[in-house]
Amino acid sequence: SVGLALVLLRTHIVQVLMGLELMLNAANVNLVVFSLRDSALIRGQVLGLFIVLIAVAEAAVALALVFQVYRYFKTAHIDELNQIK
């Protein structure tokens, strides 16, 4: 819920990305905990590993986009970017 609050309430792009990462990590923790309940199933842990890999790729691409937006518009606030349109 903290990640969702960051995504919905913050206006800085980096804070929104941190909220997305928090939500991905929360899903990861749930998958690993539920897969530990049944030791014969390792699917949850493997899916958790894939989510970590996707989160790293998403963070790298998103930060590259944020740097380019900041370099071009000289702002990283979502509200100001909407006004620039």
DSSP file (Angstrom, degrees, kcal/mol; ACC not computed):
  #  RESIDUE AA STRUCTURE BP1 BP2  ACC     N-H-->O    O-->H-N    N-H-->O    O-->H-N    TCO  KAPPA ALPHA  PHI   PSI    X-CA   Y-CA   Z-CA
    1    1 A S     >        0   0    0      0, 0.0     4,-2.1     0, 0.0     5,-0.1   0.000 360.0 360.0 360.0 -27.6    0.0    0.0    0.0
    2    2 A V  H  >  +     0   0    0      2,-0.2     4,-2.3     1,-0.2     5,-0.2   0.910 360.0  49.7 -67.7 -40.8    3.0    2.3    0.5
    3    3 A G  H  > S+     0   0    0      2,-0.2     4,-2.2     1,-0.2    -1,-0.2   0.910 110.6  49.4 -62.3 -42.7    4.1    1.8   -3.1
    4    4 A L  H  > S+     0   0    0      1,-0.2     4,-2.3     2,-0.2    -1,-0.2   0.894 109.6  51.9 -63.9 -39.8    0.6    2.5   -4.3
    5    5 A A  H  X S+     0   0    0     -4,-2.1     4,-2.5     1,-0.2     5,-0.4   0.900 109.2  50.4 -63.7 -40.4    0.4    5.7   -2.2
    6    6 A L  H  X S+     0   0    0     -4,-2.3     4,-1.7     1,-0.2    -2,-0.2   0.916 111.5  48.1 -62.8 -42.2    3.7    6.9   -3.7
    7    7 A V  H  < S+     0   0    0     -4,-2.2    -2,-0.2     1,-0.2    -1,-0.2   0.895 119.3  38.0 -66.0 -39.3    2.5    6.3   -7.2
    8    8 A L  H  < S+     0   0    0     -4,-2.3    -2,-0.2    -5,-0.2    -1,-0.2   0.813 124.4  34.5 -83.6 -30.4   -0.8    8.1   -6.7
    9    9 A L  H  < S+     0   0    0     -4,-2.5     2,-0.2    -5,-0.2    -3,-0.2   0.712  97.0  82.5-103.5 -21.8    0.3   11.0   -4.5
   10   10 A R     <  -     0   0    0     -4,-1.7    67,-0.0    -5,-0.4    -4,-0.0  -0.526  49.5-165.3 -89.6 153.4    3.8   12.0   -5.6
   11   11 A T        +     0   0    0     -2,-0.2    67,-3.8    67,-0.1     2,-0.4   0.507  62.0  94.0-112.7  -8.0    4.6   14.3   -8.5
   12   12 A H  B  > S-A   77   0A   0     65,-0.2     4,-1.8     1,-0.1     3,-0.3  -0.729  71.7-138.0 -87.7 134.3    8.3   13.7   -8.8
   13   13 A I  H  > S+     0   0    0     63,-2.6     4,-2.2    -2,-0.4     5,-0.2   0.866 101.1  53.8 -61.8 -38.8    9.1   11.0  -11.4
   14   14 A V  H  > S+     0   0    0     62,-0.2     4,-2.0     1,-0.2    -1,-0.2   0.883 107.9  50.4 -66.2 -37.6   11.8    9.3   -9.3
   15   15 A Q  H  > S+     0   0    0     -3,-0.3     4,-1.9     2,-0.2    -1,-0.2   0.875 108.8  51.9 -67.1 -37.0    9.4    8.9   -6.3
   16   16 A V  H  X S+     0   0    0     -4,-1.8     4,-2.0     2,-0.2    -2,-0.2   0.909 109.2  50.5 -64.3 -41.4    6.8    7.4   -8.6
   17   17 A L  H  X S+     0   0    0     -4,-2.2     4,-2.2     1,-0.2    -2,-0.2   0.880 107.5  53.5 -63.8 -37.7    9.4    4.9   -9.8
   18   18 A M  H  X S+     0   0    0     -4,-2.0     4,-2.2     1,-0.2    -1,-0.2   0.887 107.2  52.1 -64.0 -37.2   10.3    4.0   -6.2
   19   19 A G  H  X S+     0   0    0     -4,-1.9     4,-2.0     2,-0.2    -2,-0.2   0.898 108.4  50.4 -64.5 -40.5    6.7    3.3   -5.5
   20   20 A L  H  X S+     0   0    0     -4,-2.0     4,-2.2     1,-0.2    -2,-0.2   0.905 110.2  50.0 -63.0 -41.0    6.6    0.9   -8.5
   21   21 A E  H  X S+     0   0    0     -4,-2.2     4,-2.4     1,-0.2    -2,-0.2   0.886 108.2  53.3 -65.7 -38.1    9.7   -0.8   -7.3
   22   22 A L  H  X S+     0   0    0     -4,-2.2     4,-2.1     1,-0.2    -1,-0.2   0.908 108.9  49.2 -61.9 -41.5    8.1   -1.2   -3.8
   23   23 A M  H  X S+     0   0    0     -4,-2.0     4,-2.0     2,-0.2    -2,-0.2   0.902 111.0  49.5 -66.8 -39.7    5.0   -2.8   -5.3
   24   24 A L  H  X S+     0   0    0     -4,-2.2     4,-1.9     1,-0.2    -2,-0.2   0.904 111.7  48.9 -64.1 -40.4    7.1   -5.2   -7.3
   25   25 A N  H  X S+     0   0    0     -4,-2.4     4,-2.4     2,-0.2    -2,-0.2   0.856 108.2  53.8 -68.6 -33.8    9.1   -6.2   -4.3
   26   26 A A  H  X S+     0   0    0     -4,-2.1     4,-2.0     2,-0.2    -1,-0.2   0.905 109.1  48.4 -65.6 -40.8    6.0   -6.7   -2.2
   27   27 A A  H  X S+     0   0    0     -4,-2.0     4,-2.2     2,-0.2    -2,-0.2   0.884 110.2  53.6 -64.3 -37.2    4.6   -9.1   -4.9
   28   28 A N  H  X S+     0   0    0     -4,-1.9     4,-2.4     2,-0.2    -2,-0.2   0.928 107.0  49.7 -62.3 -46.8    8.0  -10.9   -4.8
   29   29 A V  H  X S+     0   0    0     -4,-2.4     4,-2.4     1,-0.2     5,-0.2   0.908 110.5  51.1 -60.9 -42.2    7.9  -11.4   -1.0
   30   30 A N  H  X S+     0   0    0     -4,-2.0     4,-2.4     1,-0.2     5,-0.2   0.918 109.9  49.5 -62.0 -43.5    4.4  -12.8   -1.3
   31   31 A L  H  X S+     0   0    0     -4,-2.2     4,-1.9     1,-0.2    -2,-0.2   0.919 113.0  46.0 -62.8 -43.7    5.4  -15.3   -4.0
   32   32 A V  H  X S+     0   0    0     -4,-2.4     4,-1.4     2,-0.2    -1,-0.2   0.910 113.2  48.9 -68.2 -41.1    8.4  -16.5   -2.1
   33   33 A V  H  X S+     0   0    0     -4,-2.4     4,-0.8     1,-0.2    -2,-0.2   0.916 112.9  47.1 -65.4 -42.9    6.5  -16.9    1.2
   34   34 A F  H  X S+     0   0    0     -4,-2.4     4,-0.6     1,-0.2     3,-0.4   0.835 110.8  52.2 -69.8 -30.2    3.7  -18.8   -0.4
   35   35 A S  H  < S+     0   0    0     -4,-1.9     3,-0.4    -5,-0.2     6,-0.3   0.774 102.6  60.0 -75.6 -23.6    6.1  -21.1   -2.3
   36   36 A L  H  < S+     0   0    0     -4,-1.4     3,-0.2     1,-0.2    -1,-0.2   0.730  92.0  67.8 -73.7 -20.9    7.9  -21.9    1.0
   37   37 A R  H  < S+     0   0    0     -4,-0.8     2,-0.6    -3,-0.4    -1,-0.2   0.857 106.7  40.2 -66.3 -34.4    4.7  -23.3    2.4
   38   38 A D  S >< S-     0   0    0     -4,-0.6     3,-1.4    -3,-0.4    -1,-0.3  -0.908  74.0-168.0-116.0 101.6    4.9  -26.2    0.0
   39   39 A S  T 3  S+     0   0    0     -2,-0.6    -1,-0.1     1,-0.3    -2,-0.1   0.691  82.1  64.3 -67.5 -18.1    8.5  -27.2   -0.3
   40   40 A A  T 3  S+     0   0    0     -3,-0.1     2,-0.6     1,-0.1    -1,-0.3   0.759  92.3  72.1 -75.9 -23.2    7.8  -29.4   -3.4
   41   41 A L    <   +     0   0    0     -3,-1.4    -3,-0.2    -6,-0.3     4,-0.1  -0.828  47.1 167.1 -98.2 122.2    6.9  -26.4   -5.4
   42   42 A I     >  +     0   0    0     -2,-0.6     4,-2.1     1,-0.1     3,-0.2   0.313  52.0 101.3-109.6   4.3    9.7  -24.1   -6.5
   43   43 A R  H  > S+     0   0    0      1,-0.2     4,-2.7     2,-0.2     5,-0.2   0.863  77.9  54.5 -60.3 -38.4    7.6  -22.2   -9.0
   44   44 A G  H  > S+     0   0    0      1,-0.2     4,-2.1     2,-0.2    -1,-0.2   0.892 109.1  47.7 -64.4 -39.6    7.0  -19.2   -6.7
   45   45 A Q  H  > S+     0   0    0     -3,-0.2     4,-2.0     2,-0.2    -1,-0.2   0.896 112.7  48.3 -69.2 -39.3   10.7  -18.7   -6.1
   46   46 A V  H  X S+     0   0    0     -4,-2.1     4,-2.1     2,-0.2    -2,-0.2   0.914 112.1  49.3 -66.5 -41.7   11.5  -19.0   -9.8
   47   47 A L  H  X S+     0   0    0     -4,-2.7     4,-2.1     1,-0.2    -2,-0.2   0.878 108.7  54.2 -64.0 -36.7    8.7  -16.5  -10.6
   48   48 A G  H  X S+     0   0    0     -4,-2.1     4,-2.0     2,-0.2    -1,-0.2   0.891 106.5  51.5 -62.2 -39.7   10.1  -14.2   -7.9
   49   49 A L  H  X S+     0   0    0     -4,-2.0     4,-2.1     1,-0.2    -2,-0.2   0.907 109.2  50.0 -63.8 -42.1   13.5  -14.3   -9.6
   50   50 A F  H  X S+     0   0    0     -4,-2.1     4,-2.4     1,-0.2    -1,-0.2   0.877 108.4  53.2 -63.6 -37.2   12.0  -13.4  -12.9
   51   51 A I  H  X S+     0   0    0     -4,-2.1     4,-2.5     2,-0.2    -1,-0.2   0.896 107.5  51.4 -65.7 -38.8   10.2  -10.5  -11.3
   52   52 A V  H  X S+     0   0    0     -4,-2.0     4,-2.2     2,-0.2    -2,-0.2   0.926 110.8  48.4 -62.3 -43.7   13.5   -9.2   -9.9
   53   53 A L  H  X S+     0   0    0     -4,-2.1     4,-2.1     1,-0.2    -2,-0.2   0.906 112.7  47.4 -63.4 -41.1   15.1   -9.4  -13.3
   54   54 A I  H  X S+     0   0    0     -4,-2.4     4,-2.7     1,-0.2    -1,-0.2   0.883 110.3  53.2 -66.7 -38.1   12.1   -7.5  -14.8
   55   55 A A  H  X S+     0   0    0     -4,-2.5     4,-2.4     2,-0.2    -2,-0.2   0.888 108.6  49.7 -65.0 -38.8   12.3   -4.9  -12.1
   56   56 A V  H  X S+     0   0    0     -4,-2.2     4,-2.2     2,-0.2    -2,-0.2   0.930 113.0  46.0 -65.4 -44.4   16.0   -4.3  -12.7
   57   57 A A  H  X S+     0   0    0     -4,-2.1     4,-2.3     1,-0.2     5,-0.2   0.907 113.3  50.0 -64.3 -41.1   15.4   -3.9  -16.5
   58   58 A E  H  X S+     0   0    0     -4,-2.7     4,-2.7     1,-0.2     5,-0.2   0.903 110.7  49.5 -63.9 -41.6   12.4   -1.6  -15.8
   59   59 A A  H  X S+     0   0    0     -4,-2.4     4,-2.5     2,-0.2     5,-0.2   0.903 110.9  49.6 -65.7 -41.1   14.4    0.6  -13.4
   60   60 A A  H  X S+     0   0    0     -4,-2.2     4,-1.8     2,-0.2    -2,-0.2   0.933 115.6  42.1 -64.4 -46.0   17.3    0.9  -15.9
   61   61 A V  H  X S+     0   0    0     -4,-2.3     4,-2.2     2,-0.2    -2,-0.2   0.916 115.4  50.0 -67.8 -42.5   15.0    1.9  -18.8
   62   62 A A  H  X S+     0   0    0     -4,-2.7     4,-2.5    -5,-0.2    -2,-0.2   0.910 110.8  48.5 -65.2 -42.1   12.9    4.2  -16.6
   63   63 A L  H  X S+     0   0    0     -4,-2.5     4,-2.4     2,-0.2    -1,-0.2   0.877 109.6  52.9 -66.9 -35.7   15.9    6.0  -15.2
   64   64 A A  H  X S+     0   0    0     -4,-1.8     4,-1.9    -5,-0.2    -1,-0.2   0.917 111.2  47.2 -63.0 -41.5   17.3    6.5  -18.6
   65   65 A L  H  X S+     0   0    0     -4,-2.2     4,-2.6     2,-0.2    -2,-0.2   0.896 110.3  52.4 -65.5 -39.8   14.0    8.0  -19.8
   66   66 A V  H  X S+     0   0    0     -4,-2.5     4,-2.7     1,-0.2     5,-0.2   0.914 108.7  50.4 -63.1 -42.2   13.9   10.3  -16.7
   67   67 A F  H  X S+     0   0    0     -4,-2.4     4,-2.3     1,-0.2    -1,-0.2   0.902 111.9  47.6 -62.7 -40.4   17.4   11.5  -17.4
   68   68 A Q  H  X S+     0   0    0     -4,-1.9     4,-2.0     2,-0.2    -2,-0.2   0.906 112.5  48.5 -68.1 -40.5   16.5   12.3  -21.0
   69   69 A V  H  X S+     0   0    0     -4,-2.6     4,-3.0     2,-0.2     5,-0.4   0.913 113.3  48.0 -64.2 -42.3   13.3   14.1  -20.0
   70   70 A Y  H  X S+     0   0    0     -4,-2.7     4,-1.9     1,-0.2    -2,-0.2   0.899 111.1  50.6 -66.2 -39.0   15.2   16.1  -17.4
   71   71 A R  H  < S+     0   0    0     -4,-2.3    -1,-0.2    -5,-0.2    -2,-0.2   0.884 118.6  37.9 -65.4 -37.2   17.9   17.0  -19.8
   72   72 A Y  H  < S+     0   0    0     -4,-2.0    -2,-0.2    -5,-0.2    -3,-0.2   0.931 131.6  23.8 -81.3 -47.2   15.3   18.2  -22.4
   73   73 A F  H  < S-     0   0    0     -4,-3.0    -3,-0.2     2,-0.2    -2,-0.2   0.581  91.8-132.3 -98.5 -11.5   12.7   19.9  -20.2
   74   74 A K  S  < S+     0   0    0     -4,-1.9     2,-0.3    -5,-0.4    -4,-0.2   0.787  76.4  87.5  61.6  30.4   14.8   20.8  -17.1
   75   75 A T        -     0   0    0     -6,-0.4    -2,-0.2     1,-0.0    -1,-0.2  -0.988  52.4-168.5-152.0 153.9   12.2   19.3  -14.8
   76   76 A A        +     0   0    0     -2,-0.3   -63,-2.6    -3,-0.1     2,-0.4   0.162  55.9 112.2-126.6  15.8   11.3   16.0  -13.3
   77   77 A H  B  >  -A   12   0A   0    -65,-0.2     4,-1.7     1,-0.1   -65,-0.2  -0.785  60.8-144.5 -94.2 132.9    7.9   16.9  -11.9
   78   78 A I  H  > S+     0   0    0    -67,-3.8     4,-1.9    -2,-0.4     5,-0.2   0.876  97.5  55.5 -64.7 -39.8    4.9   15.2  -13.6
   79   79 A D  H  > S+     0   0    0    -68,-0.3     4,-1.4     1,-0.2    -1,-0.2   0.898 108.6  47.5 -62.6 -40.7    2.6   18.2  -13.2
   80   80 A E  H  > S+     0   0    0      1,-0.2     4,-1.4     2,-0.2    -1,-0.2   0.852 109.1  54.3 -69.9 -33.3    5.0   20.5  -15.0
   81   81 A L  H  X S+     0   0    0     -4,-1.7     4,-1.0     1,-0.2    -1,-0.2   0.862 105.7  53.1 -67.7 -34.7    5.5   18.0  -17.8
   82   82 A N  H  < S+     0   0    0     -4,-1.9     3,-0.2     1,-0.2    -1,-0.2   0.858 108.1  50.9 -67.0 -34.1    1.8   17.9  -18.3
   83   83 A Q  H  < S+     0   0    0     -4,-1.4    -1,-0.2     1,-0.2    -2,-0.2   0.801 101.6  61.8 -72.3 -28.5    1.7   21.7  -18.6
   84   84 A I  H  <        0   0    0     -4,-1.4    -1,-0.2     1,-0.3    -2,-0.2   0.825 360.0 360.0 -66.7 -31.5    4.5   21.6  -21.2
   85   85 A K     <        0   0    0     -4,-1.0    -1,-0.3    -3,-0.2    -2,-0.1   0.542 360.0 360.0 -52.6 360.0    2.4   19.6  -23.6
